[in-house]
Amino acid sequence: MPASTTMTIRLSPEVKDKLGRLARGTRRSRSFLASEAVEAYVARELEIIDGIQRGLADVAAGRVVSHDAAMDELRSVIDAAQDGKA
């Protein structure tokens, strides 16, 4: 079993009750489900932050496309897709 640590959180009574219902319905502990939820949330938020940091690095390095150039590219892709369906 991997190492773990304990953390205390505050939940509204409603969320705690819902977590209990979910735990009973899935035959998992509330602690397990809360840990899984926090892990998924942290992973998602870190991906967002990493993406923003990559984007800022691109801007700093001059790896950018103007709005007009991007819109022209999008319009050409849309036009090509519509021509293929006609």
Stockholm file with secondary structure:
# STOCKHOLM 1.0

chainA/1-86         MPASTTMTIRLSPEVKDKLGRLARGTRRSRSFLASEAVEAYVARELEIIDGIQRGLADVAAGRVVSHDAAMDELRSVIDAAQDGKA
#=GR chainA/1-86 SS CCCCCCCCCCCCHHHHHHHHHHHHHHTCCHHHHHHHHHHHHHHHHHHHHHHHHHHHHHHHTTCCCCHHHHHHHHHHHHHHHHHHHC
#=GC SS_cons        CCCCCCCCCCCCHHHHHHHHHHHHHHTCCHHHHHHHHHHHHHHHHHHHHHHHHHHHHHHHTTCCCCHHHHHHHHHHHHHHHHHHHC
//
